[in-house]
Amino acid sequence: MQKREKNKNTGPHSGRNGESVLDLELDRLLERLPDAPLSSNFTARVLQSLPASREIRRTGWWTVWGGLSFSWKMAAASVCVGFVLIGQYRHQVAVRDEVARSVVAVGNLASFPTVEMMENFEAIRRLNDVTEGVDLELLAALQ
């Protein structure tokens, strides 16, 4: 049993009236009482009484979600939908950017003929029109 400190200068009734004297007398009487013996199974009895005396409440995200009002649930769902929409928009922007870069790359590879190339086109086309008869004549001349 813990003993109270006896200080006449501090306390709830110090210096007011006769109550401080009564408190001191009560302390002295309580100090004379022997300590109450505890039973050997005191701890087991206390632990057995705990589940019966109070309800054990399990907590988790599902119980917190179930305890929210409808407006809070709708607000949370709206935030989730907003995140999904923002993510989908960013994905579309990334795909469009990739397509634009590939179009630029292909455009750089396939260059169109210039005006100078088109002026000499007829001469270049005639180079491919070699007939077999000319080659036979050249072969006969070389023999």
C-alpha positions as CSV (number, residue, x, y, z in Angstrom):
1,M,0.0,0.0,0.0
2,Q,1.4,3.4,-0.9
3,K,1.7,6.0,1.8
4,R,0.7,9.5,1.1
5,E,3.2,12.2,1.7
6,K,2.3,14.3,4.7
7,N,2.9,17.9,3.9
8,K,0.9,20.5,5.8
9,N,1.7,23.2,3.4
10,T,0.3,21.6,0.3
11,G,-2.8,19.7,-0.5
12,P,-6.5,20.3,-1.2
13,H,-7.4,21.4,2.4
14,S,-4.1,22.8,3.8
15,G,-4.5,25.9,5.8
16,R,-8.2,26.3,5.4
17,N,-9.9,24.8,8.4
18,G,-10.1,21.6,10.4
19,E,-10.4,19.3,7.4
20,S,-6.7,19.0,7.0
21,V,-6.5,17.6,10.5
22,L,-9.2,15.0,9.6
23,D,-7.2,14.0,6.6
24,L,-4.1,13.4,8.7
25,E,-6.1,11.3,11.2
26,L,-7.5,9.2,8.4
27,D,-4.1,8.6,7.0
28,R,-2.8,7.4,10.3
29,L,-5.7,5.1,10.8
30,L,-5.3,3.6,7.3
31,E,-1.6,3.0,7.9
32,R,-2.5,0.9,10.9
33,L,-4.7,-1.4,8.9
34,P,-3.1,-4.6,7.7
35,D,-2.8,-5.2,3.9
36,A,-5.6,-7.2,2.5
37,P,-4.4,-10.6,1.3
38,L,-4.8,-11.3,-2.4
39,S,-6.0,-14.7,-3.6
40,S,-3.5,-16.9,-5.4
41,N,-5.7,-16.8,-8.6
42,F,-6.3,-13.0,-8.5
43,T,-4.8,-12.4,-12.0
44,A,-6.7,-15.2,-13.6
45,R,-10.0,-14.0,-12.1
46,V,-9.4,-10.5,-13.4
47,L,-8.5,-11.7,-16.9
48,Q,-11.5,-13.9,-17.0
49,S,-13.8,-11.0,-16.1
50,L,-12.4,-8.7,-18.9
51,P,-14.1,-10.2,-22.0
52,A,-17.4,-10.4,-20.1
53,S,-17.2,-6.8,-18.8
54,R,-16.4,-5.1,-22.1
55,E,-17.1,-5.7,-25.7
56,I,-14.0,-6.4,-27.9
57,R,-14.2,-4.3,-31.0
58,R,-12.1,-5.3,-34.0
59,T,-10.9,-2.4,-36.1
60,G,-9.8,-2.4,-39.7
61,W,-10.4,-0.4,-42.9
62,W,-13.7,-2.2,-43.5
63,T,-15.1,-1.2,-40.1
64,V,-14.0,2.4,-40.6
65,W,-15.5,2.4,-44.1
66,G,-18.7,1.0,-42.8
67,G,-18.9,3.7,-40.1
68,L,-18.7,6.6,-42.6
69,S,-21.8,8.5,-43.8
70,F,-23.0,8.2,-47.3
71,S,-21.6,11.7,-48.2
72,W,-18.1,10.7,-47.1
73,K,-18.2,7.5,-49.1
74,M,-19.3,9.4,-52.2
75,A,-16.5,11.9,-51.6
76,A,-13.9,9.1,-51.4
77,A,-15.3,7.4,-54.5
78,S,-15.3,10.7,-56.4
79,V,-11.6,11.2,-55.5
80,C,-10.8,7.7,-56.7
81,V,-12.7,8.2,-60.0
82,G,-10.8,11.6,-60.4
83,F,-7.5,9.9,-60.0
84,V,-8.4,7.3,-62.6
85,L,-9.6,9.9,-65.1
86,I,-6.4,12.0,-64.6
87,G,-4.3,8.9,-65.1
88,Q,-6.2,7.9,-68.3
89,Y,-5.8,11.5,-69.7
90,R,-2.1,11.4,-69.0
91,H,-1.8,8.1,-70.7
92,Q,-3.6,9.4,-73.8
93,V,-1.2,12.4,-73.9
94,A,1.8,10.1,-73.7
95,V,0.5,7.9,-76.5
96,R,-0.2,11.0,-78.7
97,D,3.2,12.3,-78.0
98,E,4.8,9.0,-79.0
99,V,2.7,8.8,-82.3
100,A,3.8,12.4,-83.1
101,R,7.5,11.6,-82.6
102,S,7.2,8.5,-84.8
103,V,5.5,10.5,-87.6
104,V,8.3,13.0,-87.4
105,A,10.9,10.2,-87.6
106,V,9.3,8.6,-90.6
107,G,8.8,12.0,-92.3
108,N,12.6,12.6,-92.0
109,L,13.4,9.2,-93.5
110,A,11.1,9.5,-96.5
111,S,12.3,12.7,-98.2
112,F,10.4,13.9,-101.2
113,P,12.2,14.5,-104.5
114,T,13.4,18.0,-105.1
115,V,12.8,20.1,-108.2
116,E,16.3,19.4,-109.5
117,M,15.7,15.7,-109.3
118,M,12.5,16.0,-111.3
119,E,14.2,18.0,-114.1
120,N,16.6,15.1,-114.7
121,F,14.0,12.4,-114.3
122,E,13.6,11.8,-118.0
123,A,17.4,11.1,-118.5
124,I,17.3,8.8,-115.5
125,R,14.3,6.9,-116.8
126,R,16.0,6.3,-120.2
127,L,18.9,4.6,-118.5
128,N,16.6,1.8,-117.5
129,D,15.2,1.4,-121.1
130,V,18.2,-0.5,-122.5
131,T,17.0,-3.0,-125.1
132,E,18.4,-6.4,-125.6
133,G,19.1,-5.8,-129.3
134,V,21.8,-3.2,-128.5
135,D,23.5,-5.6,-126.2
136,L,23.5,-8.3,-128.9
137,E,25.1,-5.9,-131.4
138,L,27.8,-5.0,-128.9
139,L,28.5,-8.7,-128.2
140,A,28.7,-9.4,-132.0
141,A,31.1,-6.5,-132.5
142,L,33.4,-7.7,-129.7
143,Q,33.6,-11.2,-131.2
